[in-house]
C-alpha cells in the first residue's frame, strides 16, 4: 500500500495547512494513525502527545 500526503499551504495564513491524503480507506487511516502516534510519542512530552492524538481523533471523527 502506498499512501501519499500533499500539503497545501494557505498563503494568507502560514499556520493553516491542509493535508490531502491519497487513500482514505479505514486501513489507510489506521496505518497513518499508528505512524503519527509513533512519531508524536518520540518527539513530544506526554501532555503534547495526548493533545496531538486528541486533535487528530477529533478531526477524523468530524469527517465521518
C-alpha positions in Angstrom: 0.0 0.0 0.0 1.3 3.4 -0.9 -0.2 6.5 0.8 0.8 10.0 -0.3 0.1 13.1 1.6 0.1 16.5 -0.1 0.3 19.7 1.9 -1.4 22.8 0.8 -0.3 26.0 2.5 -2.6 28.9 2.8 -0.7 32.0 1.6 -2.7 34.3 3.9 -2.2 32.1 7.0 1.0 30.0 7.0 -0.1 28.2 10.1 -3.2 26.9 8.4 -2.1 23.8 6.4 -4.4 21.5 4.5 -3.5 17.8 4.1 -4.7 15.8 1.1 -4.4 12.1 1.7 -4.4 9.8 -1.4 -6.2 6.9 0.3 -8.9 7.5 3.0 -9.9 3.8 3.5 -10.2 2.5 7.0 -6.9 0.5 6.5 -5.0 3.6 5.3 -6.3 5.8 8.1 -5.3 3.1 10.7 -1.8 2.9 9.2 -1.5 6.7 9.3 -2.7 6.9 12.8 -0.1 4.3 14.1 2.6 6.2 12.2 1.6 9.5 13.6 1.2 8.1 17.1 4.8 6.6 16.9 6.2 9.9 15.6 4.4 12.1 18.1 5.4 9.8 21.0 9.1 10.1 20.1 9.1 13.9 19.7 6.7 15.2 22.3 6.2 15.2 26.0 3.3 13.0 27.2 1.0 16.1 27.5 1.8 17.2 24.0 1.3 13.7 22.7 -2.2 13.4 24.3 -3.1 16.8 22.8 -2.0 15.8 19.4 -3.8 12.5 19.4 -7.0 14.2 20.7 -6.8 16.7 17.9 -6.2 14.0 15.2 -9.0 11.9 16.5 -11.4 14.8 16.6 -10.5 15.8 13.1 -11.1 12.3 11.7 -14.4 11.9 13.6 -15.6 15.2 12.2 -15.2 13.9 8.6 -17.1 10.7 9.3 
